[in-house]
Amino acid sequence: MGKMRTEDRAAAKAAPPATPPPSRGTSRAQAGRKLIAPLKSTLILAGIAQGIVTLLQLAPYVLLTELARRLLAGAPSGELLSVGLWAAGLMAAGALLASSLLVWLHAVDARFERDIRRRLLAKLSRIPLGWFDARTSGQVKQIIQDDTLSLHYLATHAVPDAVNAVVA
């Protein structure tokens, strides 16, 4: 019990090892990677841009601490005004660039969703009508509209939010 006999060992050595079946999520992961492939370069560019914007948004806080230090040291008002204006300018520039980045990513997402819906509708137009008999209009709507809309966060917000969290 619990020990391999010599005959079983010889048979085990002679038999080629069985290849394990692919893991359950492998095909889904590959399908997801293929689905998002058109966005890859855009998402990389958005991540780089968000890193720069995050650093730009953090700069006013450094300047405000410098402003406080100079204020406590009794610096002239012209010096204080200069540092304060730089801080306000950088804050405004950071807000403008962050807004522009999100507007751009929303436009990219709208085109991406449109393309996916077109591909889905082209595929559904080739499916035999019997397929629709087995499904309700709500299930078809789920595929065309709701599932496509659920990709919005991934295409628009996921990368900038992650980069912002890491950089900040």
C-alpha positions as CSV (number, residue, x, y, z in Angstrom):
1,M,0.0,0.0,0.0
2,G,1.3,3.4,-1.0
3,K,4.5,1.9,-2.6
4,M,5.0,1.4,-6.3
5,R,5.9,-2.1,-7.3
6,T,8.7,-2.7,-9.6
7,E,6.4,-3.6,-12.5
8,D,4.4,-0.4,-12.0
9,R,7.6,1.7,-11.9
10,A,8.8,0.2,-15.2
11,A,5.4,0.9,-16.8
12,A,5.4,4.5,-15.5
13,K,8.9,5.1,-16.9
14,A,8.0,3.6,-20.3
15,A,4.8,5.7,-20.7
16,P,5.2,9.2,-21.9
17,P,4.0,11.8,-19.4
18,A,0.5,13.0,-20.1
19,T,0.3,16.7,-21.1
20,P,-1.9,18.5,-18.7
21,P,-5.0,20.0,-20.1
22,P,-4.9,23.7,-20.6
23,S,-6.0,25.7,-17.6
24,R,-9.6,26.9,-17.5
25,G,-8.8,30.6,-17.9
26,T,-6.2,30.3,-20.7
27,S,-8.5,30.6,-23.7
28,R,-10.5,33.5,-22.0
29,A,-7.2,35.3,-21.3
30,Q,-6.1,34.9,-24.8
31,A,-9.5,36.1,-26.1
32,G,-9.3,39.1,-23.8
33,R,-5.8,39.9,-25.0
34,K,-6.9,39.7,-28.6
35,L,-9.9,41.9,-27.9
36,I,-7.8,44.6,-26.3
37,A,-4.9,44.4,-28.8
38,P,-6.0,47.4,-30.8
39,L,-5.8,49.5,-27.6
40,K,-2.4,48.4,-26.5
41,S,-0.3,51.2,-27.9
42,T,-2.9,53.8,-26.8
43,L,-3.0,52.5,-23.3
44,I,0.8,52.5,-23.1
45,L,0.9,56.1,-24.3
46,A,-1.9,57.0,-21.8
47,G,0.1,55.5,-19.0
48,I,3.2,57.5,-19.9
49,A,1.1,60.7,-20.2
50,Q,-0.6,60.0,-16.9
51,G,2.8,59.6,-15.2
52,I,3.9,63.0,-16.5
53,V,0.5,64.6,-15.5
54,T,0.8,63.1,-12.0
55,L,4.2,64.5,-11.4
56,L,3.0,67.9,-12.7
57,Q,0.1,67.7,-10.3
58,L,2.4,67.0,-7.4
59,A,4.7,69.9,-8.1
60,P,2.4,72.6,-6.7
61,Y,2.6,70.9,-3.3
62,V,6.3,71.1,-3.3
63,L,6.1,74.8,-4.2
64,L,3.5,75.4,-1.5
65,T,5.9,74.0,1.1
66,E,8.6,76.2,-0.3
67,L,6.2,79.1,-0.1
68,A,5.5,78.3,3.6
69,R,9.2,78.1,4.3
70,R,9.8,81.5,2.7
71,L,6.9,83.0,4.5
72,L,8.2,81.9,7.8
73,A,11.7,83.2,6.9
74,G,10.3,86.6,6.2
75,A,11.0,86.7,2.4
76,P,9.9,89.8,0.5
77,S,6.3,89.7,-0.9
78,G,7.6,89.7,-4.6
79,E,9.3,86.4,-3.9
80,L,6.2,85.0,-2.3
81,L,4.0,86.1,-5.1
82,S,6.3,84.5,-7.7
83,V,6.3,81.1,-5.9
84,G,2.6,81.3,-5.4
85,L,1.9,82.1,-9.0
86,W,4.1,79.2,-10.1
87,A,2.2,76.8,-7.8
88,A,-1.2,78.1,-9.1
89,G,0.0,77.8,-12.7
90,L,1.2,74.3,-12.3
91,M,-2.0,73.3,-10.6
92,A,-4.0,74.7,-13.4
93,A,-1.8,73.0,-16.0
94,G,-2.1,69.7,-14.2
95,A,-5.9,69.9,-14.1
96,L,-6.1,70.9,-17.8
97,L,-3.8,68.1,-18.9
98,A,-5.6,65.5,-16.8
99,S,-8.9,66.6,-18.2
100,S,-7.5,66.5,-21.7
101,L,-6.2,63.0,-21.2
102,L,-9.6,61.8,-20.0
103,V,-11.4,63.4,-22.9
104,W,-9.0,61.8,-25.3
105,L,-9.4,58.4,-23.7
106,H,-13.2,58.7,-23.8
107,A,-13.0,59.4,-27.5
108,V,-10.7,56.4,-28.0
109,D,-13.2,54.3,-25.9
110,A,-16.1,55.4,-28.0
111,R,-14.4,54.4,-31.2
112,F,-13.4,51.1,-29.6
113,E,-16.9,50.3,-28.5
114,R,-18.3,51.2,-31.9
115,D,-15.8,48.9,-33.6
116,I,-16.7,46.0,-31.3
117,R,-20.4,46.5,-31.8
118,R,-19.9,46.6,-35.6
119,R,-18.0,43.3,-35.4
120,L,-20.6,41.7,-33.1
121,L,-23.5,42.8,-35.4
122,A,-21.6,41.5,-38.5
123,K,-21.2,38.2,-36.7
124,L,-24.9,38.1,-35.6
125,S,-26.0,38.9,-39.2
126,R,-24.4,35.6,-40.3
127,I,-25.9,33.4,-37.5
128,P,-28.8,31.2,-38.5
129,L,-32.2,32.6,-37.3
130,G,-32.7,29.5,-35.1
131,W,-30.0,30.9,-32.8
132,F,-32.3,33.8,-32.0
133,D,-35.3,31.5,-31.2
134,A,-33.4,30.2,-28.2
135,R,-32.6,33.6,-26.9
136,T,-34.6,36.6,-25.7
137,S,-34.1,40.1,-27.0
138,G,-32.7,41.0,-23.6
139,Q,-29.9,38.4,-24.0
140,V,-29.0,39.8,-27.4
141,K,-29.0,43.3,-26.0
142,Q,-26.8,42.1,-23.2
143,I,-24.2,40.9,-25.7
144,I,-24.3,43.9,-28.0
145,Q,-24.8,46.8,-25.6
146,D,-24.2,45.9,-21.9
147,D,-21.1,43.7,-22.4
148,T,-19.5,46.2,-24.7
149,L,-20.2,49.0,-22.2
150,S,-18.6,47.1,-19.4
151,L,-15.2,47.5,-21.2
152,H,-15.4,51.3,-20.6
153,Y,-13.5,51.3,-17.3
154,L,-10.7,49.2,-18.8
155,A,-10.3,51.3,-21.9
156,T,-10.6,54.7,-20.3
157,H,-9.8,54.7,-16.6
158,A,-7.9,51.5,-15.5
159,V,-4.4,52.5,-16.8
160,P,-4.4,56.1,-15.7
161,D,-5.8,55.2,-12.3
162,A,-3.1,52.5,-11.8
163,V,-0.3,54.8,-13.0
164,N,-1.5,57.6,-10.8
165,A,-1.6,55.4,-7.8
166,V,2.0,54.1,-8.4
167,V,3.6,57.4,-9.3
168,A,1.8,59.4,-6.5
